[in-house]
């Protein structure tokens, strides 16, 4: 990802993190990395852990941000979530996978996207 895209993505992730905080969640991790990939955002509230894939776009010329989370991407996110839960010692918690689209500065979160 180039510099401008990276900056746009980081801005989108910050907006989504603020959205989760406004909904009563605590941001547990941002850009968590392992050898197999990266989780954009991990948030928690009560016994729920949410893994959110953030897609920031300036336009929909290449399709909806939600369409970018393919079945293979979903499988990778599930594996990464299992790694994060094991490392954090957070087993036994309820898990949800969300996708957040940031399009022209507007945040839309699809809860329980997959």
MODELLER restraints for C-alpha pairs under 7 A, 6 or more apart:
rsr = mdl.restraints
at = mdl.atoms
rsr.add(forms.Gaussian(group=physical.xy_distance, feature=features.Distance(at['CA:8:A'], at['CA:56:A']), mean=6.71, stdev=0.5))
rsr.add(forms.Gaussian(group=physical.xy_distance, feature=features.Distance(at['CA:9:A'], at['CA:56:A']), mean=5.45, stdev=0.5))
rsr.add(forms.Gaussian(group=physical.xy_distance, feature=features.Distance(at['CA:12:A'], at['CA:56:A']), mean=5.45, stdev=0.5))
rsr.add(forms.Gaussian(group=physical.xy_distance, feature=features.Distance(at['CA:12:A'], at['CA:102:A']), mean=5.80, stdev=0.5))
rsr.add(forms.Gaussian(group=physical.xy_distance, feature=features.Distance(at['CA:13:A'], at['CA:54:A']), mean=6.22, stdev=0.5))
rsr.add(forms.Gaussian(group=physical.xy_distance, feature=features.Distance(at['CA:16:A'], at['CA:107:A']), mean=6.59, stdev=0.5))
rsr.add(forms.Gaussian(group=physical.xy_distance, feature=features.Distance(at['CA:17:A'], at['CA:27:A']), mean=6.64, stdev=0.5))
rsr.add(forms.Gaussian(group=physical.xy_distance, feature=features.Distance(at['CA:21:A'], at['CA:27:A']), mean=7.00, stdev=0.5))
rsr.add(forms.Gaussian(group=physical.xy_distance, feature=features.Distance(at['CA:24:A'], at['CA:45:A']), mean=6.92, stdev=0.5))
rsr.add(forms.Gaussian(group=physical.xy_distance, feature=features.Distance(at['CA:25:A'], at['CA:43:A']), mean=6.03, stdev=0.5))
rsr.add(forms.Gaussian(group=physical.xy_distance, feature=features.Distance(at['CA:25:A'], at['CA:44:A']), mean=5.36, stdev=0.5))
rsr.add(forms.Gaussian(group=physical.xy_distance, feature=features.Distance(at['CA:25:A'], at['CA:45:A']), mean=4.90, stdev=0.5))
rsr.add(forms.Gaussian(group=physical.xy_distance, feature=features.Distance(at['CA:26:A'], at['CA:43:A']), mean=5.48, stdev=0.5))
rsr.add(forms.Gaussian(group=physical.xy_distance, feature=features.Distance(at['CA:26:A'], at['CA:44:A']), mean=5.29, stdev=0.5))
rsr.add(forms.Gaussian(group=physical.xy_distance, feature=features.Distance(at['CA:26:A'], at['CA:45:A']), mean=6.38, stdev=0.5))
rsr.add(forms.Gaussian(group=physical.xy_distance, feature=features.Distance(at['CA:27:A'], at['CA:42:A']), mean=6.06, stdev=0.5))
rsr.add(forms.Gaussian(group=physical.xy_distance, feature=features.Distance(at['CA:27:A'], at['CA:43:A']), mean=4.32, stdev=0.5))
rsr.add(forms.Gaussian(group=physical.xy_distance, feature=features.Distance(at['CA:27:A'], at['CA:44:A']), mean=6.46, stdev=0.5))
rsr.add(forms.Gaussian(group=physical.xy_distance, feature=features.Distance(at['CA:28:A'], at['CA:42:A']), mean=5.35, stdev=0.5))
rsr.add(forms.Gaussian(group=physical.xy_distance, feature=features.Distance(at['CA:28:A'], at['CA:43:A']), mean=5.10, stdev=0.5))
rsr.add(forms.Gaussian(group=physical.xy_distance, feature=features.Distance(at['CA:28:A'], at['CA:44:A']), mean=6.50, stdev=0.5))
rsr.add(forms.Gaussian(group=physical.xy_distance, feature=features.Distance(at['CA:29:A'], at['CA:41:A']), mean=5.79, stdev=0.5))
rsr.add(forms.Gaussian(group=physical.xy_distance, feature=features.Distance(at['CA:29:A'], at['CA:42:A']), mean=4.96, stdev=0.5))
rsr.add(forms.Gaussian(group=physical.xy_distance, feature=features.Distance(at['CA:29:A'], at['CA:43:A']), mean=6.96, stdev=0.5))
rsr.add(forms.Gaussian(group=physical.xy_distance, feature=features.Distance(at['CA:30:A'], at['CA:40:A']), mean=5.55, stdev=0.5))
rsr.add(forms.Gaussian(group=physical.xy_distance, feature=features.Distance(at['CA:30:A'], at['CA:41:A']), mean=4.61, stdev=0.5))
rsr.add(forms.Gaussian(group=physical.xy_distance, feature=features.Distance(at['CA:30:A'], at['CA:42:A']), mean=6.40, stdev=0.5))
rsr.add(forms.Gaussian(group=physical.xy_distance, feature=features.Distance(at['CA:31:A'], at['CA:38:A']), mean=6.06, stdev=0.5))
rsr.add(forms.Gaussian(group=physical.xy_distance, feature=features.Distance(at['CA:31:A'], at['CA:39:A']), mean=5.44, stdev=0.5))
rsr.add(forms.Gaussian(group=physical.xy_distance, feature=features.Distance(at['CA:31:A'], at['CA:40:A']), mean=4.55, stdev=0.5))
rsr.add(forms.Gaussian(group=physical.xy_distance, feature=features.Distance(at['CA:31:A'], at['CA:41:A']), mean=6.24, stdev=0.5))
rsr.add(forms.Gaussian(group=physical.xy_distance, feature=features.Distance(at['CA:32:A'], at['CA:38:A']), mean=5.49, stdev=0.5))
rsr.add(forms.Gaussian(group=physical.xy_distance, feature=features.Distance(at['CA:32:A'], at['CA:39:A']), mean=5.16, stdev=0.5))
rsr.add(forms.Gaussian(group=physical.xy_distance, feature=features.Distance(at['CA:32:A'], at['CA:40:A']), mean=6.67, stdev=0.5))
rsr.add(forms.Gaussian(group=physical.xy_distance, feature=features.Distance(at['CA:33:A'], at['CA:39:A']), mean=6.50, stdev=0.5))
rsr.add(forms.Gaussian(group=physical.xy_distance, feature=features.Distance(at['CA:37:A'], at['CA:80:A']), mean=6.90, stdev=0.5))
rsr.add(forms.Gaussian(group=physical.xy_distance, feature=features.Distance(at['CA:39:A'], at['CA:53:A']), mean=6.92, stdev=0.5))
rsr.add(forms.Gaussian(group=physical.xy_distance, feature=features.Distance(at['CA:39:A'], at['CA:80:A']), mean=6.95, stdev=0.5))
rsr.add(forms.Gaussian(group=physical.xy_distance, feature=features.Distance(at['CA:40:A'], at['CA:52:A']), mean=6.37, stdev=0.5))
rsr.add(forms.Gaussian(group=physical.xy_distance, feature=features.Distance(at['CA:40:A'], at['CA:53:A']), mean=5.54, stdev=0.5))
rsr.add(forms.Gaussian(group=physical.xy_distance, feature=features.Distance(at['CA:40:A'], at['CA:54:A']), mean=6.23, stdev=0.5))
rsr.add(forms.Gaussian(group=physical.xy_distance, feature=features.Distance(at['CA:41:A'], at['CA:51:A']), mean=6.01, stdev=0.5))
rsr.add(forms.Gaussian(group=physical.xy_distance, feature=features.Distance(at['CA:41:A'], at['CA:52:A']), mean=5.17, stdev=0.5))
rsr.add(forms.Gaussian(group=physical.xy_distance, feature=features.Distance(at['CA:41:A'], at['CA:53:A']), mean=6.67, stdev=0.5))
rsr.add(forms.Gaussian(group=physical.xy_distance, feature=features.Distance(at['CA:42:A'], at['CA:49:A']), mean=6.98, stdev=0.5))
rsr.add(forms.Gaussian(group=physical.xy_distance, feature=features.Distance(at['CA:42:A'], at['CA:50:A']), mean=5.63, stdev=0.5))
rsr.add(forms.Gaussian(group=physical.xy_distance, feature=features.Distance(at['CA:42:A'], at['CA:51:A']), mean=4.73, stdev=0.5))
rsr.add(forms.Gaussian(group=physical.xy_distance, feature=features.Distance(at['CA:42:A'], at['CA:52:A']), mean=6.23, stdev=0.5))
rsr.add(forms.Gaussian(group=physical.xy_distance, feature=features.Distance(at['CA:43:A'], at['CA:49:A']), mean=5.83, stdev=0.5))
rsr.add(forms.Gaussian(group=physical.xy_distance, feature=features.Distance(at['CA:43:A'], at['CA:50:A']), mean=5.09, stdev=0.5))
rsr.add(forms.Gaussian(group=physical.xy_distance, feature=features.Distance(at['CA:43:A'], at['CA:51:A']), mean=6.65, stdev=0.5))
rsr.add(forms.Gaussian(group=physical.xy_distance, feature=features.Distance(at['CA:44:A'], at['CA:50:A']), mean=5.99, stdev=0.5))
rsr.add(forms.Gaussian(group=physical.xy_distance, feature=features.Distance(at['CA:47:A'], at['CA:93:A']), mean=5.33, stdev=0.5))
rsr.add(forms.Gaussian(group=physical.xy_distance, feature=features.Distance(at['CA:47:A'], at['CA:94:A']), mean=6.01, stdev=0.5))
rsr.add(forms.Gaussian(group=physical.xy_distance, feature=features.Distance(at['CA:48:A'], at['CA:93:A']), mean=5.91, stdev=0.5))
rsr.add(forms.Gaussian(group=physical.xy_distance, feature=features.Distance(at['CA:48:A'], at['CA:94:A']), mean=4.69, stdev=0.5))
rsr.add(forms.Gaussian(group=physical.xy_distance, feature=features.Distance(at['CA:48:A'], at['CA:95:A']), mean=5.77, stdev=0.5))
rsr.add(forms.Gaussian(group=physical.xy_distance, feature=features.Distance(at['CA:49:A'], at['CA:93:A']), mean=6.73, stdev=0.5))
rsr.add(forms.Gaussian(group=physical.xy_distance, feature=features.Distance(at['CA:49:A'], at['CA:94:A']), mean=6.15, stdev=0.5))
rsr.add(forms.Gaussian(group=physical.xy_distance, feature=features.Distance(at['CA:49:A'], at['CA:95:A']), mean=4.95, stdev=0.5))
rsr.add(forms.Gaussian(group=physical.xy_distance, feature=features.Distance(at['CA:49:A'], at['CA:96:A']), mean=6.37, stdev=0.5))
rsr.add(forms.Gaussian(group=physical.xy_distance, feature=features.Distance(at['CA:50:A'], at['CA:95:A']), mean=5.87, stdev=0.5))
rsr.add(forms.Gaussian(group=physical.xy_distance, feature=features.Distance(at['CA:50:A'], at['CA:96:A']), mean=4.82, stdev=0.5))
rsr.add(forms.Gaussian(group=physical.xy_distance, feature=features.Distance(at['CA:50:A'], at['CA:97:A']), mean=5.76, stdev=0.5))
rsr.add(forms.Gaussian(group=physical.xy_distance, feature=features.Distance(at['CA:50:A'], at['CA:98:A']), mean=6.84, stdev=0.5))
rsr.add(forms.Gaussian(group=physical.xy_distance, feature=features.Distance(at['CA:51:A'], at['CA:81:A']), mean=6.96, stdev=0.5))
rsr.add(forms.Gaussian(group=physical.xy_distance, feature=features.Distance(at['CA:51:A'], at['CA:96:A']), mean=6.33, stdev=0.5))
rsr.add(forms.Gaussian(group=physical.xy_distance, feature=features.Distance(at['CA:51:A'], at['CA:97:A']), mean=4.96, stdev=0.5))
rsr.add(forms.Gaussian(group=physical.xy_distance, feature=features.Distance(at['CA:51:A'], at['CA:98:A']), mean=6.18, stdev=0.5))
rsr.add(forms.Gaussian(group=physical.xy_distance, feature=features.Distance(at['CA:52:A'], at['CA:97:A']), mean=5.87, stdev=0.5))
rsr.add(forms.Gaussian(group=physical.xy_distance, feature=features.Distance(at['CA:52:A'], at['CA:98:A']), mean=4.61, stdev=0.5))
rsr.add(forms.Gaussian(group=physical.xy_distance, feature=features.Distance(at['CA:52:A'], at['CA:99:A']), mean=5.33, stdev=0.5))
rsr.add(forms.Gaussian(group=physical.xy_distance, feature=features.Distance(at['CA:52:A'], at['CA:100:A']), mean=6.68, stdev=0.5))
rsr.add(forms.Gaussian(group=physical.xy_distance, feature=features.Distance(at['CA:53:A'], at['CA:98:A']), mean=6.46, stdev=0.5))
rsr.add(forms.Gaussian(group=physical.xy_distance, feature=features.Distance(at['CA:53:A'], at['CA:99:A']), mean=4.84, stdev=0.5))
rsr.add(forms.Gaussian(group=physical.xy_distance, feature=features.Distance(at['CA:53:A'], at['CA:100:A']), mean=6.17, stdev=0.5))
rsr.add(forms.Gaussian(group=physical.xy_distance, feature=features.Distance(at['CA:54:A'], at['CA:99:A']), mean=5.96, stdev=0.5))
rsr.add(forms.Gaussian(group=physical.xy_distance, feature=features.Distance(at['CA:54:A'], at['CA:100:A']), mean=4.77, stdev=0.5))
rsr.add(forms.Gaussian(group=physical.xy_distance, feature=features.Distance(at['CA:54:A'], at['CA:101:A']), mean=6.08, stdev=0.5))
rsr.add(forms.Gaussian(group=physical.xy_distance, feature=features.Distance(at['CA:55:A'], at['CA:65:A']), mean=5.42, stdev=0.5))
rsr.add(forms.Gaussian(group=physical.xy_distance, feature=features.Distance(at['CA:55:A'], at['CA:100:A']), mean=6.13, stdev=0.5))
rsr.add(forms.Gaussian(group=physical.xy_distance, feature=features.Distance(at['CA:55:A'], at['CA:101:A']), mean=4.98, stdev=0.5))
rsr.add(forms.Gaussian(group=physical.xy_distance, feature=features.Distance(at['CA:55:A'], at['CA:102:A']), mean=6.17, stdev=0.5))
rsr.add(forms.Gaussian(group=physical.xy_distance, feature=features.Distance(at['CA:56:A'], at['CA:65:A']), mean=6.85, stdev=0.5))
rsr.add(forms.Gaussian(group=physical.xy_distance, feature=features.Distance(at['CA:56:A'], at['CA:101:A']), mean=5.82, stdev=0.5))
rsr.add(forms.Gaussian(group=physical.xy_distance, feature=features.Distance(at['CA:56:A'], at['CA:102:A']), mean=4.46, stdev=0.5))
rsr.add(forms.Gaussian(group=physical.xy_distance, feature=features.Distance(at['CA:56:A'], at['CA:103:A']), mean=5.97, stdev=0.5))
rsr.add(forms.Gaussian(group=physical.xy_distance, feature=features.Distance(at['CA:57:A'], at['CA:65:A']), mean=6.69, stdev=0.5))
rsr.add(forms.Gaussian(group=physical.xy_distance, feature=features.Distance(at['CA:57:A'], at['CA:102:A']), mean=6.18, stdev=0.5))
rsr.add(forms.Gaussian(group=physical.xy_distance, feature=features.Distance(at['CA:57:A'], at['CA:103:A']), mean=5.09, stdev=0.5))
rsr.add(forms.Gaussian(group=physical.xy_distance, feature=features.Distance(at['CA:57:A'], at['CA:104:A']), mean=6.81, stdev=0.5))
rsr.add(forms.Gaussian(group=physical.xy_distance, feature=features.Distance(at['CA:58:A'], at['CA:103:A']), mean=5.74, stdev=0.5))
rsr.add(forms.Gaussian(group=physical.xy_distance, feature=features.Distance(at['CA:58:A'], at['CA:104:A']), mean=5.21, stdev=0.5))
rsr.add(forms.Gaussian(group=physical.xy_distance, feature=features.Distance(at['CA:59:A'], at['CA:103:A']), mean=6.61, stdev=0.5))
rsr.add(forms.Gaussian(group=physical.xy_distance, feature=features.Distance(at['CA:59:A'], at['CA:104:A']), mean=6.92, stdev=0.5))
rsr.add(forms.Gaussian(group=physical.xy_distance, feature=features.Distance(at['CA:65:A'], at['CA:101:A']), mean=5.51, stdev=0.5))
rsr.add(forms.Gaussian(group=physical.xy_distance, feature=features.Distance(at['CA:66:A'], at['CA:99:A']), mean=6.78, stdev=0.5))
rsr.add(forms.Gaussian(group=physical.xy_distance, feature=features.Distance(at['CA:66:A'], at['CA:101:A']), mean=6.43, stdev=0.5))
rsr.add(forms.Gaussian(group=physical.xy_distance, feature=features.Distance(at['CA:85:A'], at['CA:91:A']), mean=5.86, stdev=0.5))
rsr.add(forms.Gaussian(group=physical.xy_distance, feature=features.Distance(at['CA:96:A'], at['CA:112:A']), mean=5.64, stdev=0.5))
rsr.add(forms.Gaussian(group=physical.xy_distance, feature=features.Distance(at['CA:97:A'], at['CA:111:A']), mean=6.91, stdev=0.5))
rsr.add(forms.Gaussian(group=physical.xy_distance, feature=features.Distance(at['CA:97:A'], at['CA:112:A']), mean=5.18, stdev=0.5))
rsr.add(forms.Gaussian(group=physical.xy_distance, feature=features.Distance(at['CA:97:A'], at['CA:113:A']), mean=6.01, stdev=0.5))
rsr.add(forms.Gaussian(group=physical.xy_distance, feature=features.Distance(at['CA:97:A'], at['CA:114:A']), mean=6.02, stdev=0.5))
rsr.add(forms.Gaussian(group=physical.xy_distance, feature=features.Distance(at['CA:98:A'], at['CA:109:A']), mean=6.85, stdev=0.5))
rsr.add(forms.Gaussian(group=physical.xy_distance, feature=features.Distance(at['CA:98:A'], at['CA:110:A']), mean=5.62, stdev=0.5))
rsr.add(forms.Gaussian(group=physical.xy_distance, feature=features.Distance(at['CA:98:A'], at['CA:111:A']), mean=4.59, stdev=0.5))
rsr.add(forms.Gaussian(group=physical.xy_distance, feature=features.Distance(at['CA:98:A'], at['CA:112:A']), mean=5.14, stdev=0.5))
rsr.add(forms.Gaussian(group=physical.xy_distance, feature=features.Distance(at['CA:98:A'], at['CA:113:A']), mean=5.08, stdev=0.5))
rsr.add(forms.Gaussian(group=physical.xy_distance, feature=features.Distance(at['CA:99:A'], at['CA:109:A']), mean=5.92, stdev=0.5))
rsr.add(forms.Gaussian(group=physical.xy_distance, feature=features.Distance(at['CA:99:A'], at['CA:110:A']), mean=5.30, stdev=0.5))
rsr.add(forms.Gaussian(group=physical.xy_distance, feature=features.Distance(at['CA:99:A'], at['CA:111:A']), mean=6.76, stdev=0.5))
rsr.add(forms.Gaussian(group=physical.xy_distance, feature=features.Distance(at['CA:99:A'], at['CA:113:A']), mean=6.08, stdev=0.5))
rsr.add(forms.Gaussian(group=physical.xy_distance, feature=features.Distance(at['CA:100:A'], at['CA:107:A']), mean=6.87, stdev=0.5))
rsr.add(forms.Gaussian(group=physical.xy_distance, feature=features.Distance(at['CA:100:A'], at['CA:108:A']), mean=5.65, stdev=0.5))
rsr.add(forms.Gaussian(group=physical.xy_distance, feature=features.Distance(at['CA:100:A'], at['CA:109:A']), mean=4.25, stdev=0.5))
rsr.add(forms.Gaussian(group=physical.xy_distance, feature=features.Distance(at['CA:100:A'], at['CA:110:A']), mean=6.07, stdev=0.5))
rsr.add(forms.Gaussian(group=physical.xy_distance, feature=features.Distance(at['CA:101:A'], at['CA:107:A']), mean=5.86, stdev=0.5))
rsr.add(forms.Gaussian(group=physical.xy_distance, feature=features.Distance(at['CA:101:A'], at['CA:108:A']), mean=5.22, stdev=0.5))
rsr.add(forms.Gaussian(group=physical.xy_distance, feature=features.Distance(at['CA:101:A'], at['CA:109:A']), mean=6.32, stdev=0.5))
rsr.add(forms.Gaussian(group=physical.xy_distance, feature=features.Distance(at['CA:102:A'], at['CA:108:A']), mean=6.41, stdev=0.5))
